[in-house]
């Protein structure tokens, strides 16, 4: 199981890895050494600045990475549907105008899914420090997340593919500044300050869902092992 932020140390990558995703770039920058959380946050923010909230670029990076040598790829996968126990990045277009706001680019830990919809905790509703706490628990096979983070998502409101994040990449993913909260008013989207969202969640932070993780796969052992 990935150790998470208690000791951030990545394996070194090949000297000439060819095409690199953001996740591989961060790994390469560590040079296989342990780095502090502040270093890690700065490195992730610097790399994410090249993407400018363009989710398609994350997907295209993963597609290009799949075309390279297996040993040089990150462990993330692109999926057409989600399963329980995995953490995903995706683009979402909510149609419910009664929502106070929603995140266009969620980072969701899935707890239940069927053909039409799925339920999960969007970690973007937590401040970065509290995301780290929640993710550490997940890496210990525990769900310990405020109820306010849990939402229902409809599959046909998702644009494109899901990025299924390997546990080895969760520490990078939760620090990516990809959250974009908006409110739909008469078909027009208006930005919502993320700090306001975090304050809303903080009001009920200790009202949580606490349980053990259940992990499902995509028919292979590796598809379950990648998130442990």
C-alpha positions in Angstrom: 0.0 0.0 0.0 1.2 3.5 -0.7 2.6 5.2 2.3 1.4 8.7 1.5 2.7 11.9 3.1 4.3 10.3 6.2 7.4 9.8 4.0 7.2 11.2 0.5 9.7 9.3 -1.5 9.3 8.3 -5.1 11.3 5.7 -7.1 13.6 7.2 -9.7 12.6 7.0 -13.3 14.7 6.2 -16.4 17.1 8.8 -17.5 15.3 9.1 -20.8 11.7 8.4 -20.0 10.4 9.8 -23.3 6.9 11.4 -22.9 6.1 12.3 -19.3 2.8 13.0 -17.6 2.6 15.5 -14.8 2.7 12.6 -12.3 5.9 11.3 -13.9 7.5 14.7 -13.9 6.9 15.1 -10.2 8.5 11.7 -9.6 11.5 12.6 -11.7 12.0 15.9 -9.8 12.3 14.1 -6.5 15.3 12.2 -7.8 14.2 9.3 -5.6 14.7 11.4 -2.4 12.3 12.2 0.4 10.9 15.6 0.1 8.9 17.8 2.5 5.3 18.5 2.1 6.0 22.2 1.3 8.4 21.2 -1.4 5.8 18.8 -2.8 3.0 21.4 -2.8 5.3 23.9 -4.6 6.4 21.4 -7.2 2.8 20.2 -8.0 1.6 23.8 -8.2 4.4 24.8 -10.6 3.7 21.8 -13.0 -0.1 22.3 -12.8 0.3 25.9 -13.9 1.1 24.6 -17.4 -2.4 23.0 -17.6 -4.5 26.0 -16.8 -7.5 23.9 -15.7 -7.5 22.2 -19.1 -8.7 18.7 -18.1 -8.4 17.4 -21.7 -4.6 17.9 -21.4 -4.5 15.5 -18.4 -6.4 12.9 -20.5 -4.2 13.4 -23.6 -1.1 13.1 -21.5 -2.3 9.7 -20.2 -3.2 8.6 -23.7 0.3 9.5 -25.0 1.9 7.8 -22.0 0.1 4.6 -22.8 1.8 4.6 -26.2 5.3 4.4 -24.6 7.3 1.6 -23.0 5.4 0.0 -20.1 8.2 0.5 -17.6 8.2 4.2 -18.4 4.5 4.8 -17.8 2.7 6.0 -14.7 0.3 3.6 -13.1 -2.9 5.6 -13.8 -5.5 4.2 -16.2 -8.2 5.8 -18.4 -11.7 4.3 -17.8 -15.1 4.5 -19.4 -16.9 3.7 -16.1 -16.1 3.8 -12.4 -15.9 1.1 -9.6 -16.0 1.2 -5.9 -12.8 1.9 -4.0 -11.0 4.0 -6.7 -10.1 7.7 -6.9 -10.9 9.5 -10.1 -10.4 12.8 -11.9 -13.0 13.8 -14.5 -14.9 16.7 -16.1 -18.5 17.1 -15.0 -21.4 19.2 -16.1 -24.2 19.2 -13.6 -27.7 19.8 -14.9 -29.5 20.4 -11.6 -29.9 24.2 -11.3 -31.1 23.9 -7.7 -27.5 23.0 -6.6 -25.9 25.8 -4.6 -22.7 25.1 -6.6 -20.7 22.2 -8.0 -17.2 21.3 -9.0 -16.5 21.1 -12.8 -13.4 19.0 -12.3 -14.1 16.6 -9.4 -11.6 14.4 -7.6 -13.9 11.6 -6.4 -13.4 8.6 -4.2 -16.2 6.2 -5.3 -18.2 4.2 -2.7 -21.0 2.9 -4.9 -21.8 2.8 -8.6 -24.4 1.5 -11.1 -25.0 1.9 -14.8 -26.7 5.3 -14.5 -25.0 7.0 -11.6 -22.4 6.8 -8.8 -21.8 8.1 -5.3 -18.6 9.3 -3.8 -16.6 11.9 -1.9 -15.2 14.8 -3.8 -12.0 15.6 -2.0 -11.9 19.1 -3.5 -14.6 20.1 -0.9 -11.8 19.8 1.7 -8.9 22.2 2.1 -5.5 20.7 1.0 -4.5 20.0 4.6 -7.7 18.1 5.3 -7.4 16.3 2.0 -4.1 14.9 3.2 -5.7 13.7 6.4 -8.6 12.0 4.5 -6.2 10.4 2.0 -4.0 9.1 4.7 -7.0 7.3 6.2 -7.9 5.9 2.7 -4.4 4.5 2.4 -5.0 2.8 5.8 -8.1 1.2 4.3 -10.4 3.6 6.3 -13.0 6.0 5.0 -13.2 9.0 7.4 -14.6 11.8 5.4 -17.2 14.5 6.1 -20.7 13.8 4.8 -20.7 17.2 3.1 -18.1 15.9 0.6 -20.4 13.1 -0.7 -22.4 13.6 -3.8 -24.2 11.7 -6.5 -22.9 11.9 -10.0 -24.7 10.9 -13.2 -22.6 9.1 -15.8 -24.0 10.9 -18.8 -23.1 14.2 -17.3 -19.4 13.3 -17.4 -17.5 14.6 -20.3 -15.0 12.1 -21.8 -13.0 9.6 -19.9 -12.2 9.1 -16.2 -8.6 9.1 -15.0 -8.4 6.2 -12.5 -5.6 7.3 -10.2 -3.1 4.8 -8.9 -2.6 5.0 -5.1 1.0 5.9 -5.8 -0.2 9.1 -7.5 -2.8 10.2 -4.9 -0.4 12.5 -3.0 0.1 14.4 -6.3 -3.5 14.4 -7.4 -4.9 15.8 -4.1 -2.6 18.8 -4.4 -3.4 19.7 -8.0 -5.4 23.0 -8.0 -7.9 21.6 -10.5 -11.1 22.4 -8.4 -13.4 24.8 -10.1 -16.6 25.5 -8.2 -19.5 27.2 -10.2 -23.2 28.0 -9.8 -25.6 27.5 -12.7 -28.0 30.5 -13.0 -30.3 30.3 -16.0 -27.8 28.3 -18.0 -24.9 30.6 -17.2 -22.0 29.5 -14.9 -20.7 31.8 -12.2 -17.5 31.1 -10.3 -17.7 30.3 -6.6 -14.7 31.0 -4.3 -13.2 27.6 -3.2 -12.4 29.2 0.3 -16.1 29.7 0.8 -16.7 26.0 -0.1 -14.1 24.9 2.4 -15.6 27.1 5.1 -19.1 25.6 4.4 -17.7 22.0 4.9 -15.8 23.0 8.0 -19.1 23.9 9.7 -20.0 20.2 9.7 -16.5 18.7 9.3 -16.9 16.3 12.2 -20.2 14.9 10.9 -18.5 12.1 8.9 -19.0 8.8 7.2 -16.6 6.3 8.8 -16.2 2.8 7.5 -13.8 0.3 6.0 -12.8 0.6 2.3 -14.2 -1.9 -0.2 -12.2 -2.2 -3.4 -13.5 -3.6 -6.7 -11.6 -4.0 -9.9 -12.0 -4.2 -13.6 -11.6 -8.0 -13.9 -7.9 -8.2 -13.2 -5.9 -8.4 -10.0 -3.8 -5.4 -11.1 -6.8 -3.2 -11.4 -7.4 -3.8 -7.6 -3.8 -3.7 -6.5 -3.2 -0.3 -8.2 -5.3 1.5 -5.6 -3.9 -0.2 -2.5 
